[in-house]
Amino acid sequence: MSIPPLAEEMEKQNDYVYEHYIDSFYGGDVDGERPEIIRDLLNKVAIADATLVINEKKHNLPGYIGGNVLMEMGVAFEHSRDIYLLNKPNPGLPYISEINAMQPIILNGDLKRITRKS
């Protein structure tokens, strides 16, 4: 299992507000660090057995999925990996048809619904 370093730090701090980490985690230069962070994460998605998207409420939208996560889902889809969404994606997202086309498995908040392939 591979968890992005920022997600690990958020879990350790029990603080999931991205903006709280811009200075401490990225030294304030999010855009300068982002290409390598994205490349590393997409490479991890490409070799993973499956992708789990924790799509909680963000920007006042329940089931939010942002641009970076959409890219990760695209890589998982391209490599024929299962894509699990913790919650139903927000139907108001401008790319909801692309999300639905990838046929993610919606867990409705229940991680026990994740199945292991033999």
C-alpha positions in Angstrom: 0.0 0.0 0.0 1.3 3.4 -0.9 0.1 6.6 0.8 1.2 10.0 -0.3 3.5 11.6 2.3 1.2 14.6 2.8 -1.7 12.3 3.5 0.4 10.4 6.1 1.3 13.7 7.8 -2.4 14.8 7.8 -3.3 11.5 9.4 -0.6 11.8 12.0 -1.7 15.3 12.9 -5.4 14.4 12.5 -5.7 17.6 10.5 -6.9 17.2 6.9 -7.0 20.9 5.8 -4.5 21.1 2.9 -3.9 24.8 3.4 -2.4 24.1 6.8 0.6 22.3 5.2 1.6 24.7 2.3 4.4 26.3 4.3 5.5 23.4 6.5 5.3 20.7 3.8 6.1 22.6 0.6 8.1 25.5 2.0 5.4 27.8 0.6 6.4 26.9 -3.0 3.6 24.6 -3.9 3.9 25.2 -7.7 7.7 24.7 -7.6 7.4 21.3 -5.9 4.2 20.1 -7.6 5.6 18.6 -10.8 7.8 16.1 -9.0 5.1 15.4 -6.4 2.5 14.7 -9.2 4.9 12.6 -11.2 5.9 10.5 -8.2 2.3 9.9 -7.2 1.1 9.0 -10.7 3.9 6.5 -11.0 2.8 4.9 -7.7 -0.8 4.8 -9.0 0.4 3.1 -12.2 1.9 0.2 -10.2 -0.7 -0.1 -7.5 -3.3 -2.9 -7.4 -6.1 -0.5 -6.9 -6.8 3.2 -6.1 -8.9 4.4 -3.1 -10.2 7.9 -3.4 -11.2 9.5 -0.1 -13.7 12.0 -1.5 -15.0 13.8 1.5 -16.7 17.2 1.6 -14.4 20.0 0.3 -15.1 23.5 -1.0 -18.6 23.0 0.4 -19.2 20.1 -2.0 -19.9 16.6 -0.6 -18.1 13.9 -2.6 -15.6 16.3 -4.0 -12.9 15.1 -6.4 -10.3 17.6 -7.5 -8.1 17.8 -10.5 -5.1 15.9 -9.1 -7.3 13.0 -8.0 -9.0 13.0 -11.4 -5.6 12.5 -13.0 -4.8 9.7 -10.6 -8.1 8.0 -11.4 -7.2 8.4 -15.1 -3.9 6.6 -14.6 -5.6 3.8 -12.6 -8.2 3.5 -15.3 -5.6 3.4 -18.1 -3.9 0.5 -16.2 -7.1 -1.4 -15.7 -7.0 -1.0 -11.9 -10.0 -0.9 -9.7 -11.0 2.6 -8.6 -12.8 2.8 -5.2 -14.6 6.0 -4.2 -15.3 6.3 -0.5 -18.4 8.3 -1.2 -20.7 9.0 -4.2 -19.0 11.7 -6.4 -20.7 15.0 -6.4 -23.0 15.2 -9.4 -22.2 18.9 -9.8 -18.6 18.3 -10.7 -17.8 19.6 -14.2 -16.1 16.3 -15.1 -18.7 13.9 -13.5 -19.2 12.2 -16.9 -15.5 11.3 -17.0 -15.6 10.0 -13.4 -18.7 7.9 -14.2 -17.1 6.6 -17.4 -14.3 5.1 -15.4 -16.9 3.0 -13.5 -15.5 3.5 -10.0 -16.7 1.2 -7.2 -18.6 3.4 -4.8 -18.2 2.2 -1.2 -20.8 4.5 0.4 -18.5 5.1 3.3 -17.9 1.4 4.0 -14.2 0.4 3.5 -15.2 -3.3 4.2 -16.7 -3.3 0.7 -13.2 -3.3 -0.8 -12.6 -6.8 -2.2 -9.2 -8.4 -2.8 -8.7 -10.1 -6.1 -6.9 -13.4 -6.1 
